[in-house]
Amino acid sequence: MRILQLLRAQPTQDGDGVNIRRVADFHRLALDPYLMLDEIRSDDEKDYVGGFPPHPHRGMETFTYIRKGGFEHRDQMGHVKAIRAGKVQWMSTGRGVVHSEMPLADAKDGLHGFQIWINMPAKDKMRPPQYQDSGELQHSVIEGDGSQLYLLAGAWDANQQQAQGPLTQLAADSALADLSLSANSSISIDFSRYGFSAVYLYDGSLQSPSGGAVTAGQLLVLDSQTQVQIVAGEQGAGMLLLAGNPIGEAVVQMGPFVMNTQAEIMQAVRDYQSGKFGDIV
């Protein structure tokens, strides 16, 4: 496993005072096609009870994965869906979406989840919005000796097994999976079909190829064209795996809008302010 870059998640707040840890890159595009990864994790509801009241998006995709607790999603397209533990939700915002994400009232034992922003190519940024979740779908699992790869989206090749996650339409052929490794166990993953691959460690530690350990809260950008062997530390490890094909286009971002030029950003603001995005009903 060759590590190209290591980024540490930074504590911040978003929505109505929700405490999160974030890795983001809207400028150097070292994560292309990904823009941002947010981790929400707390057993204290004060850290997340405010949720994410109605807000707009244009020009990017949101991918939400819940490991514990849940959110209720509402949008102007009429979708009202509860996303609970083990399930994912994808929203390709295109020309405009207004949505909210609020913690479920019956989720009393804390919250652990992720929202990932994926860029869209310029040719698709003004297409109609799309929505899909895995609520009624099965998630494939690739298991090995001490490893369990829970597939969330896209195509995967691990331990000489091939399978797909339940969602397959993400921009830039993006693929995501949740990997659990027991103490000192390992998994071999073939990322060669992708131009970008990364690991976000949320539990435990990994053995670094250069010696030492990689600890939780770090994102490792990997060389997808070399052999990737992920090895857990003494306490085991839990991590998100991200892969996709870089879009290679300029990005201009302002808040929830991600476009290619400043003029397009200003048009997005005008369109939202004039009501063209619609309202949640």
N, C-alpha and C positions, 0 to 999 in steps of 0.2 A: 504493500500500500504506500503510494507516494502522496504526501500531503503538500499541496501547493500553497495553501494559505490557512491560517487559523484565526477565527474571529470570535470574540467573547460577547455573549448577549449582555445588553445593558438594561438596568432597571429604568422603567418609565411608566407613564400613565396614558390611557387613551379612553375614549368614550366618556361616560360619566364617572370619572375617577377610578377606573379599573386598573389595578396594578398588574403590570406585565413585565416580561423580559423580552428584549427585541434585538434581532440582528437585521440590519438594513443596509442597502447600498443602491442609491438612486443615481449616483454620479459616475463612479469608476466602472460600474456594471460588472464587478467581479463575480456576481452570482447569476448573471444572465443565463436563462430567462427569468430567474426569480428576482424579486425586488425586496422582499421583507418576510421575516418569520417572527411571529409573536407567540410566546408561551404564556399562558395563564395558568397559574398553579397556586392554590391556597385552600386551606381548610377553614379559613375565617371569611364568612360571607361579606364582611365589610370591605374586603379587597376586590369584590366583583359584583356586588348586588346592584350597583347602578347600571351595569350593562352598557349596551351601545344603542342609545335611542336613535330614531330615524335620521339617516344621513345619506348623501348621494355617492355614487361612483361613476366613473367613465374611463374606458380605455384599458382596463386590466381585469384579471380574474381573481376571485377570492376562493380559497380552499380551506375548509374548516374541518378539523378532526378532533373528536372528543374522546378522551380516555376515562374521564370520571365526571359525573354530573351531567349537565346538558344546557342547551340554549333553545329558545324558541325563535325561529326566523320568520319574519314577515316582510313582504315586499310589494311594490306597486303593481306587480304582475298578478297578484292574487294568491301567491303561495303563503301558506301558514303551516310551518312544519317544525316539530320538535326534533332536535338532533341530540341523541343520547349516546352513552358510552359505547365505543366500538364502531361508531358510524361517522360518515363523512358527508360533506355538502360542498357542491361546486356551483359558483355563480360567475358566468362569463358576462361581465357588465356591458360590454359593447358601448353603444351610444348613450346609455344612461339607465341607472337603477337607483331607486330609493329603497332602503331596507333598514330593519332594526334587528338586533340580536340581544335578547334579554334572558337572564338565567332562569331556568325552570323553577317554579315555586316548590315542586315536590322533590327537588334535588337538595337534600339536607346535609349531605356528607362531604361537602367541598366540591371543588372544580379543578379539573386538569384538562387543558385542551390547547389547540394550536390554530392560529389562522396564518395562512401563507398567501402572499400576493405574488401572482404570476403575471408577467408582462404579456401583452398581445401585440402581434405584428401590426404595422400601420394599416395594412389592407383590411384588417378585421375590426379595428377600433370603433367603427361607426355602424357595425352590424347590429341587428336586434339582440337584446339580452337573452341569455339562456340560463336555465336552472336545472340542477339534478342533485339528488341525494341518494344514499345507499340504504335508506330505511327498510325497504323490502328486498334488498339484494343480498346475496351471499358474498362474503369476503374469502378469497382463496388464501391458503396458508402454505408456505414452504417450510418444512421442518427438517432439522438435522440433529446431530448429536449435541444437545445443549443449546440449540438455536431454534428460534421461531420467527419467521418473517411473515408478518400480517400485511397483506397487500391492500393498499388504499386506492391506487389509481395507476393506470399504465401497465406496460409490459416489463416483466422481470425474469432474470436468468440467474439463479443462485444454487449453489451446491449441485450443479449439473441438472437442475430442474427448471422448467419454464412454466410461467403462469401469468395471468392478468388480474389486475385489480378490478373492482366493479365499475369504476368510471374510466372512460377511455378517450374522451373528447377534449382533454385539456389542451390549452395552447402550447405550442412548441414541443409536442409529444411528451409533456411533462409526466413524470411517474413518481409516486410517493409510497412509502411503506414504513411500518413500525417494526423494528427489530429488537427482540429480546435475546440476550445471551447469558447463560449461566456462568459461574465463576470459571475463568481461564478457558472458556470455550471459544470457538471461532466459526466463521462462515466465509465462504468464497463467493464473491459476487462479480459477475461479468457486466460491466458498464459500457462495453465497447461500442454499443449501438448509439450511445449518447455523447454529446460534446461537453456536457457538464454533469458532475456528480458531487454530492456533498453528504456529510453526516452531521446531524445535530444531536449531541449527547445530552439527554435529560436525566439520566440516572446512572450511578456507578462510575466506572472508569474504563478506558481502553489502553491497551499496551501500545505505546508509540513505536514506530519503526526505528526511531533514533535513540530509543531507550527512554525510561521514565514512563509517565502516565499522562493521558489526556483526561481531564475531569469534567464533570457535568456543567452545562451552561456554555459550552463552546461548540462552534460550527467549524467543521473541517472541510475545506474544498479539496477534492481529490483529483488526481490525474486519472480520468476515466479510461485512458487507453493503455494503462498498465494493470497488471494483476492486482485485484483488491482482495486482501485477506484481512478481515476485521477480527481482532482478538480482544476479548474482555479481560479486565483486571480481576483482582482477588474477590471483589464483591459482585461480579457480574456487571451487566450494563443494559440500559434501555436507550434507544435512539430512533430518531426519524431519519430515513434515507430519502434524498431528493435527487432526481435526475431529469434531464431534458436537453433540448438542443438550443444553443444560444440564438437569439434573434438578430443581434448585431446591428441594432438601430439606435439612434439617439433617443434619449428619454428626457422629457421635461415633466416634473411632478410638482403639483401644488395640492397639499392635503390629500383628498380622496380621488383626485384626477391625475391620470397618467397618460400623457400624450407625447407627440414627437416634436412639437414646436410651442413657443410661448403663445403664439396667436391661437393655436388650438386650445390651450389652457384657458385663455380669456373667453373664447367662445363657449367652452364648457360652463364657465361661471355664469355667463349671460343666459345660457339655455336653462340652467338650473334655477336661476333667480326669476326667470319669466315663466316657470312652471312646466317647461317642456319635458321634464323627467317624470312627471306625474306625482301622485301621492299614495301613501298606504291607506287603504280603506278597510 
